[in-house]
Structure formats: C-alpha cells, structure tokens
Amino acid sequence: MAEPRIRIDIDGPVATITVARPEKLNAFDIDMLKELSAACDTVEANATVRVAILTGEGKAFSAGGDIRAWAGMEANEFGHAWVRFGHRVFERLATLRMPLIAAVNGHALGGGLELAAAADIRIAETQVKIGLPEAGLGMVPGWSGTQRLVKRFGAQAVRRMLLGGEVLTAAEAATLGIVDQVVETGTAVEAARAYAARIAARGPAATEISKLMIAVANGEDNGAAVEALGSILVAKTGDLKEGVAAFTGKRPADFKGEW
C-alpha cells in the first residue's frame, strides 16, 4: 500500500497536516486533493484538536498543482475535475472549525500560495519565495487565487504577483500582510507550534466562533458561517429541547421562548 502523501500527526490539542511529496516539491495531483479533503474531515472530527498546522515535507511548502496531472485534460474535465474540485478542497481547508497556521518552510507559488492563503496565520522562513506565476504559463489561478487572496491580502498585492509576475521574498510578503511572521530557515514548524500553543491556551469555543465572525466580516463563506453561528446558539436553547421532545413524543410543542 502506498504511503499517504497527506500525513496527520496529533499531539494533544495540535494537529499537524503535512503535504508529503517532496520529490515533486509537494505538487498536488487529484489523489492528493482527495487525501487533503479526508484529512480535514479527520482533524475536524477530533474533539481534542483546537488548532492545526499545515506544512510541507522537504525543501518546498508546495509547488501547487502538478502540471503533469492536468496538462492532458480536456477543457471541460480541467474546469470541473481539476479546478472546481481543488477549489472545494481548499475551501474545506479554509473553513476548518479550528484556526489553521501555515508553516511555510519553502517556496509557495501558484497553488502553493493558494494553499497557504487558506490558513488563518502564515509563518514563513526567510528564504521563501511567494508568487502567482500562472499567467506566465498561459493560465489563471483556479484554487481561489483571485478570490480568497484578494479578500485577505488586497487586490493590489495580487495584481503585482499575477499581472506583473512579481515573485516576493518572505520579508516583502510580510510588508503586504501576506505573511504574518518571518523566521529563520528550518524553524517555521517550531514557530508554528509555539503560536499554536498560544491559540490552544485560549477559550476554544470563543476561538471557533471568533473565526466564523471574522469570516463573515471579511466577506468569506457568509452563508455557512451565519448558519453555523445561528445553529450553535439555537442548539443550546430550551425551545429546541422542547421541540425535539414534542416531536419524539408525538405531541404539540409548548414553546416558552427559553434561551
């Protein structure tokens, strides 16, 4: 059986998701996208996990999509099986219930930057290069490079990388708010663990709800976030308990407006 290329390690309240295809600079193919989606489900289902770290194995964070995985696809297959599916997986990652820290231990280009952008916090090593080279290949970003990145970092930063082809250093990315912290080579995961400990020490319910509220304020995932918040609130009410009891008891509900 092949080794998983998306690894999960759980240490107390911290889950670490590692993209493990170092021989291909952690470039994604379809099977890896499926593995990443499954990893999100596994991490989110673990009630002990309060924060997650995302990183890459070897010298790269992620080179994005493996060109060999999509180059031979017909246009319709490329748009649906590759772009739309990858977009959904990255959206799943971005909307994990717990905060996500990207330990950017190597270059994050194209889909690799889109992957890092799904995190709430990005810690990059000083040697890292960041950019959106898609237009140089005659293509456009497909995993939210023109959507989530603009909302989180601003349109001008994305214009410089995508239209101008600028490749940023970690320090330059930090001045634009793309990177939150720059650390020495080889220390991104260590720094991410230290930051994860800070998050894990805070109120988990308040942290989870705060993440949802920030997403709403930033115009991300409004529908799901609002409904999740509303459902969490209603789930704690006496009225819901009465409604369920009435349904199971096959009687009219006697709602009292109990919160």
Buried (B, 14 or more C-beta within 10 A) or exposed (E): EEEEBBBBEBEEBBBBBBBBBBEBBBBBBBEBBEBBBBBBEBBBEBEEBBBBBBBBBBEBBBBBBBEEBBEEBEEEEBEEBBBEBBBEBBBBBBBBBBBBBBBBBBBBBBBBBBBBBBBBBBBBBBBBBBBBBBBEEEBEBBBBBBBBBBBBBEEEBBBBBBEEEBBBBBEBBBEBEBBBBBBEEEBBBEBBBBBBEEBBEEEBEEBBBEBBEEBBEEEBBEEBBBEBBEEEEEEEBEBBEBBEEBEEEEEEEEEEEEE
